[in-house]
Each structure stands twice: as C-alpha cells, then as structure tokens.
Amino acid sequence: MVDWNLAVATATRFVRPGPDVSRDEARAIVAELRRHAKSSEEHVRGFTRMAPPGAEPAPEGGAAGTGAAGAVPPHDTPVLVVDRPGWIRANVAGFRAVLKPLLAKMEDRRSAMPGGAVLGAVGGKVTGAELGMLLSFLASRVLGQYETFAPASRELPAGTQGGRLLLVAPNIVHVERELDVAPHDFRLWVCLHEETHRTQFSAVPWLRDHIEGEVQSFLAETDIDPGALLARLREAAQSLAGARPEGEQGEDEGRSLVDLVQTPAQREILGRLTAVMSLLEGHADFVMDGVGPEVVPSVAEIREKFQKRRASGAGRLDQALRKLLGLDAKLRQYRDGERFVRAVVEEVGMDGFNRVWTSPNTLPTKQEIAKPADWVARVHRKADGAP
C-alpha cells in the first residue's frame, strides 16, 4: 500500500541541504550534542522530580536522584545524532511500525477487489512519493524528537521497550545561526526539551502503552471505504477553498485537511491525544526554560528569539503547508500546554503537578488544558476531601 523505499528516496532527494560545516566542525557538534544529552538527564530529573523506576527523585530544588549506587541511573534508550536523511529513515521506520495494522486492513480489502494487485502497485508508488515529499518538507524543520514507537533495531539495547532520542544536528546548527545565539547554550537548551520527553516516558511506565492504545484506536476507526473517504475529501477541499455561501461560516472553519477527513469517532480520540500532547510538549517547554540561567545563561534571549521565529513562519507556501498539515495546531500545543503546566505548578507546586502522571484518569482533558483550575479542582481538591 506504501512504497516505503520510494518514500525514503523521494524525501532524501528533495530535502534541503544543511548548513555548511567542515568535517572537524561536524564531529565537534555531534560530540557536544551527545555531552549535552547526557548532562541534561540530571538537570531534568532534578527540576521535575521525576525518575525512572528504581531511581529516587531529587528533593525539591536539589540535584537529581541517585539511588543506592550514588549515581544517576542512565536511561536505557539511546541518543542518536542524525542528519536530515537519517531523520527521514528513522521516521519512515516509525511509520511502518505504527501503521502496520491499518495497512494490513487495507491490504485485505484490496485483495478482494478485481485488479486490486495492479491498483495497489500503482497506489503504493503514488503514496510513497507523497509521503516522501511530506518528509522532505519536515526534515529541515525538526530540531529533535523522542521516538515513542521506534521499531526494534540494532541501535536499541536488548530488552528496550521502544523509544529513542533523535537530535537533528544540521537543523540545530541552522537555527542557532539564524537566531544569532550562543551555540553552546542553544544546543543544551534543545537537549533539555528532548530529554524531558525521554524522562516523561521512562518515569511513567504506563504512558507509552496508553498513547499507543489511543493511536491504534484512532487507526481502527479509519473508514477505508473509497466512497466515504472521497466524500470527506471533497468536503474538505470545498472547506479549504471557502466554497460556501458568502457570510456563512461552517464548523470546519480553521481546521486542517487532516482534521477534515476524520470520522466523528476519530475526532473524539484526537481530542484526548491533543490534550496529552499539549501536556507533554508544554511540560518540556516549561522545563527547558525553568532549569535556570546557571545552566543556560542566555535562556531568556533564546526563548524570545525562538518564539518570534515560531510565530512568524516563512513565505506564503510555508504558511499554507503549515495550515494544511495541522502544524499551526502543533504550535498551539506548545503554548497552551506550557501555560497549563505553569499555572498548575504555581498553584500546587511541582509535586502537586506530578499527580498528572498517576494514571490515564489524572491526565488533563482538552478543556482542562485551557482551564488549569478545573484540573486542580478535579484531581486535588476532590482527592484531598475538599468541597
């Protein structure tokens, strides 16, 4: 159903070249990113008071938990410093793993259709090329990524339950030059964000399975009937083109193409996933800024410049693609999630906020992300016996 090799080849062919660096500079950048990823573990655990099972969290405001051995137990997930083609290959491998049940379902349907094999071969090429173009667009924009559903590979230690941390070196160098900020500080700042994601999943063992369950439920609701999908695509095209009577505003106004082709059940699931992702991204933004000027001296300057860059977008084409693919919604997740985390920590402290990781029932809803006081009331006051 998808020609994965063509997807990789297309994306690699069309991805923009990275910034010019010498071979020695490249080696030094990779080495520094690896050092920052390592040092970020202690900073993040000390600030968040989160630690994997078997490690003791730090006292509030103190250093990271050390456990009985007297040293911070390292993560069992690897750190990979990659270039843009490396990021593309990693994400294609992730897509193959996550989409496997859906593609099997589509394959079964296709095999029962007359001429299904021929249609599938042609469709696989088309889909592979489309996915490749999408990845070529994204590959120059991602600074780092915690791969929650990384497939088993030789890079992963034996017994590791998925997950690996990717740092995209050329993109980090490109942005630090564009913003004209201190490279050492910026690289550590990025590592703090991505390390927070790694800590979230290592310290909360049920989180990965919960998100995977929601993703698979979303995929299981996918309507693979061509007629129904075509009708939704037609409606989406009309909505994006503004094909409605003048002055009439539909309920789909402002949604991306990804939103518009979903079923009602998928939108409900996506609402829960959006709340979780807002929490995770906002928490990571809160931590990367909150670790402190003693760790990242120019953090205030970096944040100010980075926020302006996030909000601006590039040209019209870039802005159109961001809207079409739902990337504007992704940016809102950072903003809304960080606001939620900050408000809760100010109200009940870091330990009080960390009740969010107790179970799926204590995760905030999409409505609570917008109204943090409602989450505090539900999780704290009721649990503590307050009216």
MONORSUL-V325625 format. One record per residue. N is the residue number from 1. RES is the residue in one letter. SS is DSSP state (a for helix, b for strand, c for the rest). PSI is psi in radians with two decimals (none if undefined). Layout:
n/res/ss/psi
N/RES/SS/PSI
N/RES/SS/PSI
This chain:
n/res/ss/psi
1/M/c/-0.46
2/V/c/2.21
3/D/c/1.63
4/W/a/-0.64
5/N/a/-0.67
6/L/a/-0.62
7/A/a/-0.81
8/V/a/-0.80
9/A/a/-0.74
10/T/a/-0.82
11/A/a/-0.75
12/T/a/-0.62
13/R/a/-0.70
14/F/a/-0.15
15/V/c/2.53
16/R/c/2.55
17/P/c/2.64
18/G/c/3.13
19/P/c/2.72
20/D/c/2.12
21/V/c/2.60
22/S/c/2.92
23/R/a/-0.71
24/D/a/-0.72
25/E/a/-0.74
26/A/a/-0.78
27/R/a/-0.74
28/A/a/-0.69
29/I/a/-0.79
30/V/a/-0.78
31/A/a/-0.71
32/E/a/-0.72
33/L/a/-0.68
34/R/a/-0.72
35/R/a/-0.76
36/H/a/-0.68
37/A/a/-0.68
38/K/a/-0.84
39/S/a/-0.45
40/S/a/-0.49
41/E/a/-0.89
42/E/a/-0.73
43/H/a/-0.80
44/V/a/-0.77
45/R/a/-0.65
46/G/a/-0.67
47/F/a/-0.73
48/T/a/-0.31
49/R/c/0.61
50/M/c/2.47
51/A/c/2.66
52/P/c/2.78
53/P/c/2.33
54/G/c/-0.24
55/A/c/2.47
56/E/c/2.30
57/P/c/2.70
58/A/c/2.69
59/P/c/2.66
60/E/c/2.20
61/G/c/0.00
62/G/c/-2.92
63/A/c/2.97
64/A/c/2.69
65/G/c/2.47
66/T/c/-0.36
67/G/c/-3.02
68/A/c/-0.48
69/A/c/-0.20
70/G/c/0.21
71/A/c/2.65
72/V/c/2.06
73/P/c/2.23
74/P/c/2.75
75/H/c/2.64
76/D/c/0.19
77/T/c/2.43
78/P/c/2.80
79/V/b/2.16
80/L/b/2.12
81/V/b/2.05
82/V/b/2.85
83/D/c/-3.05
84/R/a/-0.79
85/P/a/-0.60
86/G/a/-0.70
87/W/a/-0.70
88/I/a/-0.86
89/R/a/-0.70
90/A/a/-0.71
91/N/a/-0.58
92/V/a/-0.73
93/A/a/-0.69
94/G/a/-0.74
95/F/a/-0.76
96/R/a/-0.68
97/A/a/-0.81
98/V/a/-0.67
99/L/a/-0.01
100/K/a/-0.82
101/P/a/-0.71
102/L/a/-0.75
103/L/a/-0.59
104/A/a/-0.70
105/K/a/-0.75
106/M/a/-0.64
107/E/a/-0.73
108/D/a/-0.72
109/R/a/-0.72
110/R/a/-0.66
111/S/a/-0.39
112/A/c/-0.09
113/M/c/2.48
114/P/c/2.27
115/G/c/0.30
116/G/a/-0.63
117/A/a/-0.74
118/V/a/-0.81
119/L/a/-0.70
120/G/a/-0.70
121/A/a/-0.77
122/V/a/-0.82
123/G/a/-0.63
124/G/a/-0.65
125/K/a/-0.77
126/V/a/-0.84
127/T/a/-0.69
128/G/a/-0.74
129/A/a/-0.71
130/E/a/-0.78
131/L/a/-0.67
132/G/a/-0.72
133/M/a/-0.69
134/L/a/-0.82
135/L/a/-0.58
136/S/a/-0.58
137/F/a/-0.75
138/L/a/-0.48
139/A/c/-0.40
140/S/c/0.08
141/R/c/-0.34
142/V/c/2.20
143/L/c/-0.69
144/G/b/2.92
145/Q/b/2.29
146/Y/b/1.97
147/E/b/1.77
148/T/c/-0.65
149/F/c/0.73
150/A/c/2.30
151/P/c/2.78
152/A/c/2.36
153/S/c/3.03
154/R/c/-0.30
155/E/c/-0.32
156/L/c/2.32
157/P/c/2.65
158/A/c/2.35
159/G/c/-0.06
160/T/c/2.31
161/Q/c/1.32
162/G/c/3.12
163/G/c/2.26
164/R/b/2.71
165/L/b/2.15
166/L/b/2.32
167/L/b/2.13
168/V/b/1.66
169/A/a/-0.85
170/P/a/-0.57
171/N/a/-0.67
172/I/a/-0.78
173/V/a/-0.73
174/H/a/-0.80
175/V/a/-0.71
176/E/a/-0.59
177/R/a/-0.72
178/E/a/-0.68
179/L/a/-0.27
180/D/c/0.98
181/V/c/2.92
182/A/c/2.09
183/P/a/-0.75
184/H/a/-0.83
185/D/a/-0.75
186/F/a/-0.74
187/R/a/-0.70
188/L/a/-0.69
189/W/a/-0.79
190/V/a/-0.76
191/C/a/-0.61
192/L/a/-0.71
193/H/a/-0.89
194/E/a/-0.60
195/E/a/-0.56
196/T/a/-0.72
197/H/a/-0.72
198/R/a/-0.67
199/T/a/-0.70
200/Q/a/-0.82
201/F/a/-0.52
202/S/a/-0.55
203/A/a/-0.28
204/V/c/1.51
205/P/a/-0.50
206/W/a/-0.18
207/L/a/-0.75
208/R/a/-0.83
209/D/a/-0.63
210/H/a/-0.83
211/I/a/-0.71
212/E/a/-0.70
213/G/a/-0.72
214/E/a/-0.72
215/V/a/-0.77
216/Q/a/-0.59
217/S/a/-0.70
218/F/a/-0.81
219/L/a/-0.62
220/A/a/-0.45
221/E/c/-0.05
222/T/c/2.20
223/D/c/1.93
224/I/c/0.19
225/D/c/2.11
226/P/a/-0.67
227/G/a/-0.80
228/A/a/-0.73
229/L/a/-0.70
230/L/a/-0.69
231/A/a/-0.73
232/R/a/-0.64
233/L/a/-0.68
234/R/a/-0.76
235/E/a/-0.70
236/A/a/-0.76
237/A/a/-0.73
238/Q/a/-0.68
239/S/a/-0.80
240/L/a/-0.52
241/A/c/-0.09
242/G/c/0.51
243/A/c/1.25
244/R/c/2.78
245/P/c/2.53
246/E/c/2.31
247/G/c/-0.15
248/E/c/2.25
249/Q/c/2.07
250/G/c/2.91
251/E/c/-0.27
252/D/c/-0.01
253/E/c/2.26
254/G/c/-0.11
255/R/c/2.71
256/S/c/2.98
257/L/a/-0.65
258/V/a/-0.72
259/D/a/-0.71
260/L/a/-0.40
261/V/c/0.18
262/Q/c/2.70
263/T/c/2.86
264/P/a/-0.69
265/A/a/-0.68
266/Q/a/-0.64
267/R/a/-0.61
268/E/a/-0.80
269/I/a/-0.74
270/L/a/-0.55
271/G/a/-0.74
272/R/a/-0.73
273/L/a/-0.67
274/T/a/-0.71
275/A/a/-0.75
276/V/a/-0.79
277/M/a/-0.61
278/S/a/-0.72
279/L/a/-0.86
280/L/a/-0.78
281/E/a/-0.73
282/G/a/-0.68
283/H/a/-0.75
284/A/a/-0.71
285/D/a/-0.72
286/F/a/-0.73
287/V/a/-0.77
288/M/a/-0.52
289/D/a/-0.46
290/G/a/-0.23
291/V/c/-0.62
292/G/c/2.64
293/P/c/-0.41
294/E/c/-0.37
295/V/c/-0.79
296/V/c/1.55
297/P/c/-0.61
298/S/c/0.51
299/V/a/-0.66
300/A/a/-0.74
301/E/a/-0.75
302/I/a/-0.81
303/R/a/-0.77
304/E/a/-0.82
305/K/a/-0.66
306/F/a/-0.68
307/Q/a/-0.72
308/K/a/-0.68
309/R/a/-0.75
310/R/a/-0.76
311/A/a/-0.45
312/S/a/-0.76
313/G/c/2.97
314/A/c/-2.09
315/G/c/-3.00
316/R/a/-0.69
317/L/a/-0.78
318/D/a/-0.77
319/Q/a/-0.68
320/A/a/-0.74
321/L/a/-0.68
322/R/a/-0.74
323/K/a/-0.78
324/L/a/-0.71
325/L/a/-0.04
326/G/c/0.27
327/L/a/-0.46
328/D/a/-0.66
329/A/a/-0.61
330/K/a/-0.73
331/L/a/-0.62
332/R/a/-0.55
333/Q/a/-0.75
334/Y/a/-0.84
335/R/a/-0.88
336/D/a/-0.68
337/G/a/-0.72
338/E/a/-0.67
339/R/a/-0.71
340/F/a/-0.87
341/V/a/-0.80
342/R/a/-0.77
343/A/a/-0.72
344/V/a/-0.76
345/V/a/-0.70
346/E/a/-0.56
347/E/a/-0.78
348/V/a/0.11
349/G/a/2.99
350/M/a/-0.74
351/D/a/-0.65
352/G/a/-0.70
353/F/a/-0.67
354/N/a/-0.12
355/R/a/-0.29
356/V/a/-0.43
357/W/a/0.16
358/T/c/-0.81
359/S/c/2.98
360/P/a/-0.49
361/N/a/-0.35
362/T/a/0.02
363/L/c/2.56
364/P/c/2.59
365/T/c/2.99
366/K/a/-0.64
367/Q/a/-0.64
368/E/a/-0.50
369/I/a/-0.69
370/A/a/-0.42
371/K/c/1.41
372/P/a/-0.56
373/A/a/-0.54
374/D/a/-0.66
375/W/a/-0.77
376/V/a/-0.75
377/A/a/-0.74
378/R/a/-0.79
379/V/a/-0.62
380/H/a/-1.01
381/R/a/-0.69
382/K/c/-0.71
383/A/c/-0.57
384/D/c/0.05
385/G/c/0.15
386/A/c/2.66
387/P/c/none
